[in-house]
Structure formats: C-alpha cells, structure tokens
Amino acid sequence: MKKLFAIFAVGAAMFSLATVASATVLTFDDITSDDWDAPVPSGYGGLPLEWSNIGVVVEGYSGGYYGKSAVSGDYAAYNGDGEEASTASLSSGTFNFYGAYFTTAAKSAGVDGDIEVRGYLDGTQVGTTTTIELVSLADPLWVDFDLAGIDELVFTPLRTGHGAYFAMDNFTGSVVPEPISFVIWSLLTVVGMTFAGWRRR
C-alpha cells in the first residue's frame, strides 16, 4: 500500500510539473499579413479560447500608431474600436492567465491610457481587479497576473478617444487540465510501473 501511495505521489508531482511547463505564449505574429483588423481566431496558438473584439495590428500602423506595441515579431493584439474586449474558454474548462505586455496605441505624447483587467469563473469575479496605467510612447509594460482557474478574462479601457485603444503582446496562459485527466494519467502511471516491476521478476 505504501508503495502504491508513493507511485501516486510521484505521479502527482510529475503531473504538476507538466502543468507548469505547459504555459503557452501567444505572439499574434502568424495570424495575418495585413496591417490590421484581422480577428484573433478561436483556439489560436493551441489555447481553447474564444476572443471577443480583439484583433491584430502591425506595429507602426497608419503612420505610427501602435509604434511600440510588438515585443516579438511585428504584430500585437488590440481592442477593436477602443471598446471592452475579452477572451473566454471555448468549452467547460478553465484557464490560467500569467501575464502579457501592454502599450497604448498613441503615436504622440500625452495620450495615455488606463485599462482594467478582471478574471471570472461562472460569472463571479476571481481575485482582484488590476488597473494598468499606460504612458504613450513608452516601451511595452509587462504585467504579471495570478488569475488561475478562470473561464473569462475581460479588458476594459478607462479612457476615451485614442486613449481607449491599447495593444497586448506575448499573452501567456495555460489550460487547466480536467480532473479526469489527472486520474487517467495516474492510473496509467501505476499500470506502467507495475508492469515494469513484473517484467523485472
């Protein structure tokens, strides 16, 4: 019995490490070759998420807008029409959001922007609201988040005009494995190790 418990413990530890290592970084560079307005497709980058009012824009669009938005490559995501944007799980599962880079869309000084970021699970807010203060023409700002086990992520601009537009790059998140996945994985680990022990006899 102790040996069996040890096997499960090892399996749990390995599963936990695998979950941490499965974080995905979305660069938004492989969606379109157009300058702007292509929507982020559902399931982009292998994350089962549906994107609402979030498109892709090239850095320096239309004479300098989004001039410092791209961290990797030439593209970043942006909120269409300067309005609220969100991403949500495509199924009944949940996801973790670890962080991203944020910038304003402004091409001149003095057009700063603030946005609020909130995570939800079944319509109830998870954790606290994060307010991001963005300075026009500043380098991309990395913001860490600790939003785990959510099914919706909402980005709300707090300013109007050009200050309502923001860009986001290197969105980093992961899918929370379904509980059954852990059970099956553990059982397969036990069976495999038991079989290996039988073969050695």
N, C-alpha and C positions, 0 to 999 in steps of 0.2 A: 504493500500500500504506500509506503514512504517513497519507494522508487517511482511509482505511478504519479504521486504528487510532485515529485521532483521533475518528472518529464513535463507535466503540465506547467510548472513554474518556468522552466526553460522555454517552453513554447510561448508562454505569455510574454516573457521578456523579449524574445526574438520578434514576436508579432508587434510589440510596442515599438521596437527599433525600426522595423519595416515601415510602420505607420509614419513615424517622424521623418524617415528618409524619403517618403513619397510626395513631399511638397512639390508643387508644380509652379513654375514661373511663366506667366503669360506676357510675351513681349509685344504682341499685336503687329508684328512685322510681316507676317505671312498670310494676311487676310486679303489685301488688295494692292494694286499698283497705282490706283487713282489717288488724287490728292486728299480727298476727304469724303465723308458721308457714307462710306460702306459700313453697314451694321456689324457688330461682333456676332458671329453665328452661334447658335445654341450648341453646347458641347465643345466649344473652341478649346484647343490645347489639351483635350482629354479630360477636362473637368466638366462634369454633367451639370452645367449651369445654363440658365436662360437669361439673356441680357436685355434689359429694357431701357430704351433711349440712350444707349451707349454705342457710339460709332468710332471710326478710326480716322485719324487725321495725320498728314505728313508734317514733319517739323518745318516751321517757317512758312506755313500755308498763306497764300494770298498776300505776299509782301512782308511777311514777318510775324504773323500770328502764330501762337504756339512755338515761339522761337527756341525755347529750351526744353521742350516737352519730352523729347525722345532720349531715353537713357541708353537703350541698346537698339541699334538699328536706326531707322528713320521715322518710325511711326509710334503713335501713342493713342490711347483711347480718350474720348472726350464726351461730355454730356450734351446731347442734341438740344439746340435752341436755348441753351443756358438754363435748362429746367432740371427738375429732380430726375435722378437716374438710379437704377437698381439692378441687381443680379440675384437670381433665386435658383434653388435646386429644381432640376427637371423632374425628379421623382420624389418618393417619400423620404429619401435620405437627407443627410445634413453635411455641412462642410465647415472647414476652418479657414479663417482669413488671418494671415500673419502680417501683411503689410504691403505697401506699394509706394512708388514715387508720385508726387503731385506737383503741378505747376499751374499758373494762371495761363490764360490764352492771350493776354495783352502783349502788344508789340511796342508799347511806350510806357514810361514810368508813371506812377501814380494811379494805376488801375489795378488795385489789389483785389483779392478775392478770399472769402471765407466759406468753408463748407463744413457741414456736419455729417458724420458717418455713424450709422446705427445698425446693429445686428438684431435679427428677430428669429424666434422659433415659435411656430404656430401662432403668429400674430402678436406675441408678447416679446417686448424688448429684452435682449440679453446683454448684461453688463451695462456700461455707461455710454453716454453719447460723447464722441470725440469731435472736438472742434479744431479744424485745421486752418491756420492763418497763412495765406499765401501772398507773397510780395511780388509784384510784377517785375519781370526781367531777372528774377532771382533764379539760381540753379535749382534743379529738381530737389524737392524735400522728401526724404524717406520718412515714413511714419509707421511705427510698429503698432500692431493691434494684437489683442488677445481675445479674439472672438472665436470661440470653439463651439461646435455643435449647433450651428445656426442653419436656417433654411432660406434666409433672405438678408440681403445687405443693401442698405439704402444710402445714397449720397445726395445731400440736399444743399444747394447753393444758398448763401445767406445774403448775397448782394444782387443788384440789378445791373442791366446793361452788360458791357463787356466783362465786368467783374463777376458775373454769374457763370461764366464759362471756365471750366478747369480741364486739365489733362491729367491722365494717370498712366503710368507705365510700370512694367515689371510687377504686375499683380501676382502676389504669391499666396497660394492656398493649397488645400488638400481635401480629399473626400474622407469623411468619417466612415470607416468600414461598418457594415451592418453587423449586429451581434452574431447572426448565424455564421458569418464568415469566420469569426474567431473560433466558434465551436467546431466547424468543419476543419479548419486549419489545425486545431489542437488534436482532434481525433486522428487526422492523417499523420500528425507528428508521432502520436502514440503508436499507431499501427506500424509506421515505418521503423521506429526504434525497436518495437517488439519483434518485428520480422528480422531486423538486423541481428538482434540478440539470438533469435532462434537459429539463424544461419551460422552463427559462430559456434554453436554447440556441436 
